[in-house]
């Protein structure tokens, strides 16, 4: 069995990291595995499985029709039995290349927005299976009319050895972020884009600070809204409470020092940062959207609020900050939830089984 994976994202965001987990974990299963990624993509450096053959090719995204020819050339050379297309970046072009080469294909879907007419009638029919990373995404697809037999849910995973609750170098953490250690630290880890809900969090902050004035907020991530969000913070007079810290690759060393992670997203497939936070024993207050309720169980390891409701968000954050014992309990239950349901071993095994079933069905 020879599987060629296509992940064209340039940065090692949640989706690309999942692909790296998968490819590294597949060394435990018989077969040959390859990766097609963008030239200069960060995922290439995250592949530790020496058996994975990496093909770096140029791409200009969804409008680069020449990408089809480049990928077809790789397919012809490698002669894989199956193509697994991951990234939304260029996924339709990759699917066309696979169709032209008459190779079976599966597709991982990581977003919970309803599929378009084009998706339903032109893109999805090209795939034998659509793998969703959460039950929430699966339900969206089924509600839109995607055949039940075509959709399978395989939840995202987290490296629970790398992401764990052990605090290392507390003083270094405080120094790096200019903190004194005498107040709670809230964090939000997400791309700086509208659907992540940063503005909802900022609208909630005045009420939180009125009750807990020593609270400090760290914002991690990059994206097109950075300048606008920084202007909003300054206009609201919150710039001494909120810091923008960009994209980090060492969050496993930082997560355990947070008192809480806040994630008021309007849409979210599952949220890798939430998996990592829970693995590190960090309580979470988030919105009831997409696959979020699968990792944030209301009143179990955090609280869920209605998307866009800044008052409810503030109220639940304050309630947690008022109850240190509740924070500690949510810390323990979050770690247990991840260990039981979101292991890399399970994710890799289930993906491998999809490959086996697909190839058997195509014989």
C-alpha positions, 0 to 999 in steps of 0.5 A, a space after each residue: 500500500 502506497 499513500 501520497 498525502 497532499 498538504 499545501 499550507 505554508 505554516 505549521 498551523 493546526 491542520 498541518 500539524 495533524 498531518 505531521 502527527 499522522 505521517 510520523 505515526 504511520 511508521 508503525 503501519 506497513 506501507 509506503 508514504 509520501 508528502 506533497 507540500 509547498 516549497 518552503 512549507 514548515 511542515 517539511 521540518 516537522 516530519 520525523 519519520 525517515 520513511 516519508 518521501 517529501 516532494 516540495 512543489 511550487 504553488 500559487 494557491 487555488 488559481 494556480 492551474 499549473 499546479 495540476 500538472 506539477 502534482 500529476 508529474 509526482 503521481 506518475 513518478 510515485 505511482 501511489 495507490 491512494 491520494 489523501 488530500 488535506 489542506 483547503 489550499 489548492 484542494 480542488 486542483 489536487 483533486 482534479 490532478 488525482 481524477 485525471 490520473 484515475 487514482 482513488 482519493 480521500 479528503 480531510 475536512 477541518 472546517 465547520 462551514 456549510 459546504 457550497 453548491 460546488 463542494 456538494 456537486 463537483 468536489 465531494 463526488 471526487 472522493 471515496 471518503 471525506 474524513 471530518 476532524 469532529 462530529 460537529 463537522 460531520 453533522 454539518 455535511 450530513 445536514 447538507 446532503 452528503 451521503 452518510 456512507 461517504 463521511 467518517 469522523 476521525 478526531 484530531 489528536 494531540 501529543 500528550 507527552 509534549 503537551 503536559 501540565 508540568 510547569 517549567 521555568 516559571 520565572 522565565 515565563 513571567 520575564 518573557 511576557 512582562 508579568 509579575 505573577 500576582 494576577 491571573 493570566 488568560 490566553 487566546 491562541 488563534 489566527 487573527 481572523 474574524 471568525 475566531 472572535 477576538 472582538 467578543 473577548 475584547 468586549 468582555 474584558 472591561 467587566 473582567 478587569 473590573 472584578 479582577 484588575 490584575 488580570 493580564 491577557 496574552 494573544 497568540 497568533 498571526 493574521 490580517 486583523 492584527 493591526 485593527 485589533 491592536 488599534 481597538 485595544 488602544 482605543 478601549 484603553 486596554 493596551 496595558 492589559 493585553 499583549 500580542 505575542 505572535 505565532 509561537 512554536 514552543 507553546 508546550 512550554 507556555 501553556 502550563 503557565 496559563 490560568 485559562 484559555 479563552 476561545 470565543 470563535 464563531 466557527 471552529 472545526 475542533 481547535 487544535 489549540 484547545 486540545 493542547 490547552 486541555 492536555 496541559 491542564 488549562 481550563 477553557 471558556 469557549 463558544 458553543 460552535 462547530 466541534 468545540 463542545 467535543 473538547 470543551 465539555 460544559 461544566 466538566 473542563 470549562 464553560 461554553 457560551 453562545 457565540 457572540 455573547 460577550 456578556 456571558 463570556 465575561 460572566 463565565 470567566 469571572 465565575 472561574 476566576 472567583 473559584 480557584 478550586 473549580 479551576 483546579 478541577 477543570 485542569 484535571 478533567 481536561 487532561 483526562 478527557 484528552 488522554 481518553 479521546 484524542 490520542 495520536 495513536 487512535 487518529 493514526 490507526 483510524 486513518 490507516 483503516 480508511 486507506 485499507 477500506 478504500 483500497 479494498 472497496 476499489 478492487 
